């Protein structure tokens, strides 16, 4: 397992591998963050909500408890967090 922190400790994740492949679970504090992908990513909101702006979205989209979205490799996306939010990210 690997612990990662980003954006002055406002985002913390725990990376791991299992039979499903590489993944991370984490928590984001309120704020606005820009991420870049190296692999295709599937993100699931476990608790809370994220407002996500991907390249292919004409406007930001809201994802909350149990909802998921995907981001292709090599893209940048922006996440706005208004409440502390937990997520799962699977890499393919």
N, CA, C and O atoms as CSV, one atom per row, in Angstrom:
chain,resi,resn,atom,element,x,y,z
A,1,UNK,N,N,0.842,-1.177,0.000
A,1,UNK,CA,C,0.000,0.000,0.000
A,1,UNK,C,C,0.885,1.237,0.000
A,1,UNK,O,O,2.010,1.227,0.500
A,2,UNK,N,N,0.343,2.295,-0.575
A,2,UNK,CA,C,1.090,3.541,-0.647
A,2,UNK,C,C,0.169,4.699,-0.283
A,2,UNK,O,O,-0.917,4.839,-0.846
A,3,UNK,N,N,0.606,5.526,0.660
A,3,UNK,CA,C,-0.150,6.708,1.064
A,3,UNK,C,C,0.341,7.893,0.241
A,3,UNK,O,O,1.543,8.143,0.158
A,4,UNK,N,N,-0.592,8.621,-0.367
A,4,UNK,CA,C,-0.267,9.804,-1.166
A,4,UNK,C,C,-1.053,10.992,-0.641
A,4,UNK,O,O,-2.220,10.859,-0.272
A,5,UNK,N,N,-0.414,12.150,-0.607
A,5,UNK,CA,C,-1.109,13.383,-0.261
A,5,UNK,C,C,-0.844,14.410,-1.342
A,5,UNK,O,O,0.249,14.467,-1.906
A,6,UNK,N,N,-1.845,15.218,-1.627
A,6,UNK,CA,C,-1.778,16.235,-2.676
A,6,UNK,C,C,-2.386,17.522,-2.171
A,6,UNK,O,O,-3.121,17.535,-1.183
A,7,UNK,N,N,-2.070,18.614,-2.864
A,7,UNK,CA,C,-2.708,19.912,-2.621
A,7,UNK,C,C,-2.662,20.297,-1.141
A,7,UNK,O,O,-3.692,20.514,-0.503
A,8,UNK,N,N,-1.434,20.375,-0.615
A,8,UNK,CA,C,-1.228,20.768,0.795
A,8,UNK,C,C,-2.046,19.917,1.756
A,8,UNK,O,O,-2.668,20.434,2.683
A,9,UNK,N,N,-2.038,18.608,1.526
A,9,UNK,CA,C,-2.727,17.621,2.378
A,9,UNK,C,C,-4.247,17.731,2.351
A,9,UNK,O,O,-4.919,17.219,3.247
A,10,UNK,N,N,-4.792,18.387,1.342
A,10,UNK,CA,C,-6.250,18.487,1.224
A,10,UNK,C,C,-6.853,17.247,0.558
A,10,UNK,O,O,-8.053,16.999,0.670
A,11,UNK,N,N,-6.013,16.472,-0.137
A,11,UNK,CA,C,-6.433,15.225,-0.773
A,11,UNK,C,C,-5.468,14.135,-0.320
A,11,UNK,O,O,-4.255,14.275,-0.474
A,12,UNK,N,N,-6.001,13.051,0.238
A,12,UNK,CA,C,-5.183,11.926,0.685
A,12,UNK,C,C,-5.742,10.649,0.083
A,12,UNK,O,O,-6.952,10.427,0.088
A,13,UNK,N,N,-4.842,9.804,-0.440
A,13,UNK,CA,C,-5.292,8.531,-1.000
A,13,UNK,C,C,-4.389,7.403,-0.532
A,13,UNK,O,O,-3.230,7.610,-0.172
A,14,UNK,N,N,-4.953,6.208,-0.549
A,14,UNK,CA,C,-4.240,4.995,-0.208
A,14,UNK,C,C,-4.279,4.101,-1.436
A,14,UNK,O,O,-5.337,3.586,-1.797
A,15,UNK,N,N,-3.127,3.913,-2.082
A,15,UNK,CA,C,-3.060,3.105,-3.294
A,15,UNK,C,C,-2.810,1.646,-2.959
A,15,UNK,O,O,-2.109,1.334,-1.997
A,16,UNK,N,N,-3.389,0.748,-3.760
A,16,UNK,CA,C,-3.226,-0.681,-3.521
A,16,UNK,C,C,-3.482,-1.460,-4.803
A,16,UNK,O,O,-3.993,-0.915,-5.781
A,17,UNK,N,N,-3.122,-2.740,-4.788
A,17,UNK,CA,C,-3.427,-3.662,-5.884
A,17,UNK,C,C,-4.090,-4.894,-5.304
A,17,UNK,O,O,-3.734,-5.353,-4.219
A,18,UNK,N,N,-5.070,-5.431,-6.043
A,18,UNK,CA,C,-5.691,-6.695,-5.675
A,18,UNK,C,C,-6.096,-7.421,-6.957
A,18,UNK,O,O,-5.621,-7.066,-8.036
A,19,UNK,N,N,-6.957,-8.422,-6.862
A,19,UNK,CA,C,-7.341,-9.186,-8.053
A,19,UNK,C,C,-8.095,-8.339,-9.070
A,19,UNK,O,O,-8.196,-8.733,-10.232
A,20,UNK,N,N,-8.625,-7.193,-8.669
A,20,UNK,CA,C,-9.303,-6.283,-9.598
A,20,UNK,C,C,-8.322,-5.364,-10.317
A,20,UNK,O,O,-8.709,-4.683,-11.266
A,21,UNK,N,N,-7.055,-5.327,-9.883
A,21,UNK,CA,C,-6.068,-4.446,-10.493
A,21,UNK,C,C,-5.623,-3.347,-9.544
A,21,UNK,O,O,-5.765,-3.468,-8.327
A,22,UNK,N,N,-5.079,-2.260,-10.115
A,22,UNK,CA,C,-4.614,-1.120,-9.311
A,22,UNK,C,C,-5.782,-0.208,-8.976
A,22,UNK,O,O,-6.671,0.011,-9.799
A,23,UNK,N,N,-5.770,0.325,-7.750
A,23,UNK,CA,C,-6.836,1.222,-7.309
A,23,UNK,C,C,-6.319,2.110,-6.185
A,23,UNK,O,O,-5.228,1.900,-5.654
A,24,UNK,N,N,-7.119,3.099,-5.839
A,24,UNK,CA,C,-6.861,3.905,-4.651
A,24,UNK,C,C,-8.191,4.318,-4.049
A,24,UNK,O,O,-9.189,4.484,-4.750
A,25,UNK,N,N,-8.180,4.479,-2.747
A,25,UNK,CA,C,-9.329,5.046,-2.040
A,25,UNK,C,C,-8.816,6.289,-1.344
A,25,UNK,O,O,-7.669,6.332,-0.899
A,26,UNK,N,N,-9.665,7.300,-1.249
A,26,UNK,CA,C,-9.183,8.528,-0.645
A,26,UNK,C,C,-10.288,9.444,-0.188
A,26,UNK,O,O,-11.478,9.149,-0.300
A,27,UNK,N,N,-9.840,10.571,0.335
A,27,UNK,CA,C,-10.733,11.604,0.841
A,27,UNK,C,C,-10.247,12.952,0.330
A,27,UNK,O,O,-9.051,13.245,0.344
A,28,UNK,N,N,-11.200,13.771,-0.124
A,28,UNK,CA,C,-10.904,15.136,-0.556
A,28,UNK,C,C,-11.613,16.115,0.372
A,28,UNK,O,O,-12.802,15.975,0.656
A,29,UNK,N,N,-10.863,17.101,0.834
A,29,UNK,CA,C,-11.445,18.190,1.609
A,29,UNK,C,C,-12.041,19.206,0.631
A,29,UNK,O,O,-11.683,19.197,-0.547
A,30,UNK,N,N,-12.942,20.082,1.092
A,30,UNK,CA,C,-13.502,21.090,0.196
A,30,UNK,C,C,-12.406,21.903,-0.505
A,30,UNK,O,O,-11.412,22.296,0.106
A,31,UNK,N,N,-12.616,22.137,-1.789
A,31,UNK,CA,C,-11.671,22.898,-2.598
A,31,UNK,C,C,-11.852,22.573,-4.065
A,31,UNK,O,O,-12.762,21.841,-4.453
A,32,UNK,N,N,-10.965,23.134,-4.875
A,32,UNK,CA,C,-10.987,22.903,-6.330
A,32,UNK,C,C,-9.623,22.330,-6.712
A,32,UNK,O,O,-8.584,22.897,-6.370
A,33,UNK,N,N,-9.636,21.195,-7.428
A,33,UNK,CA,C,-8.410,20.475,-7.738
A,33,UNK,C,C,-8.382,20.084,-9.211
A,33,UNK,O,O,-9.413,19.769,-9.805
A,34,UNK,N,N,-7.177,20.110,-9.791
A,34,UNK,CA,C,-7.007,19.673,-11.175
A,34,UNK,C,C,-6.096,18.446,-11.173
A,34,UNK,O,O,-5.002,18.468,-10.609
A,35,UNK,N,N,-6.567,17.382,-11.813
A,35,UNK,CA,C,-5.836,16.126,-11.894
A,35,UNK,C,C,-5.520,15.804,-13.349
A,35,UNK,O,O,-6.252,16.202,-14.256
A,36,UNK,N,N,-4.436,15.086,-13.563
A,36,UNK,CA,C,-4.076,14.566,-14.886
A,36,UNK,C,C,-4.036,13.048,-14.787
A,36,UNK,O,O,-3.613,12.500,-13.769
A,37,UNK,N,N,-4.473,12.374,-15.837
A,37,UNK,CA,C,-4.502,10.913,-15.823
A,37,UNK,C,C,-3.346,10.333,-16.621
A,37,UNK,O,O,-2.967,10.862,-17.666
A,38,UNK,N,N,-2.797,9.247,-16.120
A,38,UNK,CA,C,-1.787,8.489,-16.861
A,38,UNK,C,C,-2.403,7.219,-17.435
A,38,UNK,O,O,-1.904,6.670,-18.418
A,39,UNK,N,N,-3.479,6.758,-16.824
A,39,UNK,CA,C,-4.218,5.571,-17.246
A,39,UNK,C,C,-5.697,5.933,-17.325
A,39,UNK,O,O,-6.112,6.975,-16.818
A,40,UNK,N,N,-6.488,5.074,-17.958
A,40,UNK,CA,C,-7.939,5.253,-17.889
A,40,UNK,C,C,-8.341,5.112,-16.423
A,40,UNK,O,O,-7.820,4.255,-15.709
A,41,UNK,N,N,-9.266,5.955,-15.981
A,41,UNK,CA,C,-9.700,5.918,-14.580
A,41,UNK,C,C,-11.209,5.815,-14.484
A,41,UNK,O,O,-11.949,6.446,-15.238
A,42,UNK,N,N,-11.638,5.007,-13.539
A,42,UNK,CA,C,-13.055,4.910,-13.160
A,42,UNK,C,C,-13.125,5.394,-11.727
A,42,UNK,O,O,-12.512,4.805,-10.837
A,43,UNK,N,N,-13.876,6.472,-11.498
A,43,UNK,CA,C,-13.996,7.021,-10.148
A,43,UNK,C,C,-15.414,6.855,-9.649
A,43,UNK,O,O,-16.377,7.149,-10.357
A,44,UNK,N,N,-15.533,6.374,-8.404
A,44,UNK,CA,C,-16.819,6.178,-7.747
A,44,UNK,C,C,-16.846,7.057,-6.504
A,44,UNK,O,O,-15.922,7.013,-5.692
A,45,UNK,N,N,-17.892,7.849,-6.352
A,45,UNK,CA,C,-18.067,8.650,-5.143
A,45,UNK,C,C,-18.647,7.727,-4.077
A,45,UNK,O,O,-19.748,7.202,-4.240
A,46,UNK,N,N,-17.915,7.532,-2.998
A,46,UNK,CA,C,-18.374,6.654,-1.923
A,46,UNK,C,C,-19.260,7.391,-0.930
A,46,UNK,O,O,-20.245,6.842,-0.438
A,47,UNK,N,N,-18.908,8.627,-0.641
A,47,UNK,CA,C,-19.675,9.432,0.302
A,47,UNK,C,C,-19.368,10.899,0.017
A,47,UNK,O,O,-18.202,11.291,-0.046
A,48,UNK,N,N,-20.404,11.706,-0.153
A,48,UNK,CA,C,-20.207,13.116,-0.451
A,48,UNK,C,C,-20.592,13.433,-1.882
A,48,UNK,O,O,-21.492,12.805,-2.440
A,49,UNK,N,N,-19.910,14.412,-2.485
A,49,UNK,CA,C,-20.246,14.826,-3.849
A,49,UNK,C,C,-19.054,15.526,-4.495
A,49,UNK,O,O,-18.265,16.198,-3.830
A,50,UNK,N,N,-18.947,15.346,-5.822
A,50,UNK,CA,C,-17.915,15.997,-6.621
A,50,UNK,C,C,-18.567,16.666,-7.822
A,50,UNK,O,O,-19.437,16.078,-8.464
A,51,UNK,N,N,-18.157,17.881,-8.126
A,51,UNK,CA,C,-18.556,18.540,-9.365
A,51,UNK,C,C,-17.354,18.414,-10.296
A,51,UNK,O,O,-16.281,18.952,-10.022
A,52,UNK,N,N,-17.552,17.694,-11.401
A,52,UNK,CA,C,-16.442,17.298,-12.270
A,52,UNK,C,C,-16.562,17.971,-13.628
A,52,UNK,O,O,-17.633,17.990,-14.235
A,53,UNK,N,N,-15.450,18.523,-14.095
A,53,UNK,CA,C,-15.375,19.091,-15.446
A,53,UNK,C,C,-14.336,18.289,-16.222
A,53,UNK,O,O,-13.135,18.412,-15.982
A,54,UNK,N,N,-14.815,17.461,-17.163
A,54,UNK,CA,C,-13.923,16.705,-18.040
A,54,UNK,C,C,-13.881,17.387,-19.398
A,54,UNK,O,O,-14.736,18.218,-19.705
A,55,UNK,N,N,-12.896,17.040,-20.207
A,55,UNK,CA,C,-12.733,17.633,-21.528
A,55,UNK,C,C,-14.002,17.466,-22.360
A,55,UNK,O,O,-14.419,18.401,-23.042
A,56,UNK,N,N,-14.622,16.281,-22.311
A,56,UNK,CA,C,-15.782,15.997,-23.158
A,56,UNK,C,C,-17.099,16.572,-22.625
A,56,UNK,O,O,-18.116,16.499,-23.314
A,57,UNK,N,N,-17.102,17.136,-21.426
A,57,UNK,CA,C,-18.332,17.682,-20.848
A,57,UNK,C,C,-18.485,19.160,-21.191
A,57,UNK,O,O,-17.583,19.947,-20.903
A,58,UNK,N,N,-19.611,19.561,-21.801
A,58,UNK,CA,C,-19.806,20.984,-22.088
A,58,UNK,C,C,-19.921,21.825,-20.813
A,58,UNK,O,O,-19.559,23.002,-20.799
A,59,UNK,N,N,-20.430,21.204,-19.740
A,59,UNK,CA,C,-20.565,21.885,-18.446
A,59,UNK,C,C,-20.167,20.910,-17.343
A,59,UNK,O,O,-20.202,19.698,-17.555
A,60,UNK,N,N,-19.790,21.414,-16.173
A,60,UNK,CA,C,-19.466,20.524,-15.050
A,60,UNK,C,C,-20.675,19.667,-14.671
A,60,UNK,O,O,-21.822,20.100,-14.788
A,61,UNK,N,N,-20.395,18.437,-14.212
A,61,UNK,CA,C,-21.451,17.502,-13.815
A,61,UNK,C,C,-21.275,17.117,-12.351
A,61,UNK,O,O,-20.153,16.960,-11.869
A,62,UNK,N,N,-22.399,16.967,-11.650
A,62,UNK,CA,C,-22.401,16.594,-10.237
A,62,UNK,C,C,-22.514,15.081,-10.098
A,62,UNK,O,O,-23.382,14.454,-10.705
A,63,UNK,N,N,-21.623,14.498,-9.286
A,63,UNK,CA,C,-21.664,13.073,-8.959
A,63,UNK,C,C,-21.717,12.961,-7.444
A,63,UNK,O,O,-20.932,13.602,-6.746
A,64,UNK,N,N,-22.641,12.148,-6.928
A,64,UNK,CA,C,-22.763,11.987,-5.479
A,64,UNK,C,C,-22.786,10.505,-5.118
A,64,UNK,O,O,-22.536,9.653,-5.971
A,65,UNK,N,N,-23.083,10.197,-3.870
A,65,UNK,CA,C,-23.001,8.841,-3.314
A,65,UNK,C,C,-23.373,7.755,-4.317
A,65,UNK,O,O,-24.490,7.725,-4.835
A,66,UNK,N,N,-22.413,6.858,-4.584
A,66,UNK,CA,C,-22.657,5.702,-5.436
A,66,UNK,C,C,-22.546,5.954,-6.926
A,66,UNK,O,O,-22.583,5.003,-7.707
A,67,UNK,N,N,-22.412,7.197,-7.347
A,67,UNK,CA,C,-22.310,7.497,-8.774
A,67,UNK,C,C,-20.850,7.433,-9.222
A,67,UNK,O,O,-19.932,7.613,-8.423
A,68,UNK,N,N,-20.658,7.175,-10.506
A,68,UNK,CA,C,-19.302,7.041,-11.028
A,68,UNK,C,C,-19.140,7.786,-12.337
A,68,UNK,O,O,-20.113,8.107,-13.020
A,69,UNK,N,N,-17.880,8.056,-12.671
A,69,UNK,CA,C,-17.542,8.649,-13.955
A,69,UNK,C,C,-16.192,8.107,-14.388
A,69,UNK,O,O,-15.441,7.567,-13.577
A,70,UNK,N,N,-15.892,8.251,-15.653
A,70,UNK,CA,C,-14.635,7.756,-16.217
A,70,UNK,C,C,-13.875,8.897,-16.873
A,70,UNK,O,O,-14.466,9.839,-17.401
A,71,UNK,N,N,-12.553,8.791,-16.827
A,71,UNK,CA,C,-11.685,9.768,-17.473
A,71,UNK,C,C,-10.631,8.985,-18.265
A,71,UNK,O,O,-9.937,8.138,-17.703
A,72,UNK,N,N,-10.510,9.266,-19.564
A,72,UNK,CA,C,-9.508,8.565,-20.375
A,72,UNK,C,C,-8.079,8.960,-19.991
A,72,UNK,O,O,-7.853,10.024,-19.414
A,73,UNK,N,N,-7.132,8.100,-20.316
A,73,UNK,CA,C,-5.728,8.388,-20.038
A,73,UNK,C,C,-5.273,9.613,-20.832
A,73,UNK,O,O,-5.763,9.882,-21.929
A,74,UNK,N,N,-4.333,10.339,-20.253
A,74,UNK,CA,C,-3.761,11.498,-20.930
A,74,UNK,C,C,-4.610,12.749,-20.873
A,74,UNK,O,O,-4.322,13.716,-21.577
A,75,UNK,N,N,-5.657,12.756,-20.049
A,75,UNK,CA,C,-6.518,13.943,-19.946
A,75,UNK,C,C,-6.395,14.597,-18.580
A,75,UNK,O,O,-5.979,13.976,-17.602
A,76,UNK,N,N,-6.767,15.860,-18.543
A,76,UNK,CA,C,-6.840,16.627,-17.310
A,76,UNK,C,C,-8.306,16.870,-16.998
A,76,UNK,O,O,-9.111,17.111,-17.897
A,77,UNK,N,N,-8.650,16.805,-15.712
A,77,UNK,CA,C,-10.022,17.116,-15.302
A,77,UNK,C,C,-9.990,17.883,-13.991
A,77,UNK,O,O,-9.050,17.764,-13.205
A,78,UNK,N,N,-11.024,18.664,-13.772
A,78,UNK,CA,C,-11.132,19.500,-12.582
A,78,UNK,C,C,-12.247,18.971,-11.690
A,78,UNK,O,O,-13.312,18.577,-12.166
A,79,UNK,N,N,-11.985,18.968,-10.401
A,79,UNK,CA,C,-12.959,18.515,-9.407
A,79,UNK,C,C,-13.182,19.638,-8.410
A,79,UNK,O,O,-12.231,20.193,-7.858
A,80,UNK,N,N,-14.447,19.968,-8.185
A,80,UNK,CA,C,-14.795,20.918,-7.130
A,80,UNK,C,C,-15.508,20.143,-6.030
A,80,UNK,O,O,-16.462,19.409,-6.286
A,81,UNK,N,N,-15.032,20.317,-4.806
A,81,UNK,CA,C,-15.546,19.585,-3.654
A,81,UNK,C,C,-16.130,20.602,-2.683
A,81,UNK,O,O,-15.427,21.509,-2.236
A,82,UNK,N,N,-17.412,20.456,-2.353
A,82,UNK,CA,C,-18.046,21.400,-1.430
A,82,UNK,C,C,-18.199,20.825,-0.027
A,82,UNK,O,O,-18.454,21.566,0.923
A,83,UNK,N,N,-18.045,19.505,0.112
A,83,UNK,CA,C,-18.067,18.858,1.419
A,83,UNK,C,C,-17.033,17.735,1.387
A,83,UNK,O,O,-16.717,17.231,0.310
A,84,UNK,N,N,-16.513,17.339,2.511
A,84,UNK,CA,C,-15.539,16.258,2.552
A,84,UNK,C,C,-16.123,15.045,1.844
A,84,UNK,O,O,-17.240,14.622,2.141
A,85,UNK,N,N,-15.350,14.477,0.889
A,85,UNK,CA,C,-15.869,13.430,0.018
A,85,UNK,C,C,-14.879,12.272,-0.076
A,85,UNK,O,O,-13.680,12.481,-0.258
A,86,UNK,N,N,-15.397,11.043,0.051
A,86,UNK,CA,C,-14.596,9.830,-0.097
A,86,UNK,C,C,-14.833,9.241,-1.483
A,86,UNK,O,O,-15.938,9.311,-2.021
A,87,UNK,N,N,-13.776,8.658,-2.053
A,87,UNK,CA,C,-13.878,8.115,-3.418
A,87,UNK,C,C,-13.056,6.848,-3.575
A,87,UNK,O,O,-12.159,6.564,-2.780
A,88,UNK,N,N,-13.379,6.096,-4.612
A,88,UNK,CA,C,-12.604,4.942,-5.067
A,88,UNK,C,C,-12.207,5.238,-6.500
A,88,UNK,O,O,-13.044,5.652,-7.301
A,89,UNK,N,N,-10.940,5.029,-6.833
A,89,UNK,CA,C,-10.459,5.222,-8.205
A,89,UNK,C,C,-9.806,3.927,-8.650
A,89,UNK,O,O,-8.882,3.433,-8.003
A,90,UNK,N,N,-10.295,3.374,-9.772
A,90,UNK,CA,C,-9.710,2.160,-10.342
A,90,UNK,C,C,-9.008,2.551,-11.634
A,90,UNK,O,O,-9.537,3.325,-12.433
A,91,UNK,N,N,-7.801,2.005,-11.832
A,91,UNK,CA,C,-6.974,2.334,-12.989
A,91,UNK,C,C,-6.949,1.145,-13.964
A,91,UNK,O,O,-6.764,-0.004,-13.561
A,92,UNK,N,N,-7.141,1.451,-15.257
A,92,UNK,CA,C,-7.123,0.367,-16.248
A,92,UNK,C,C,-6.158,0.693,-17.370
A,92,UNK,O,O,-6.004,-0.098,-18.301
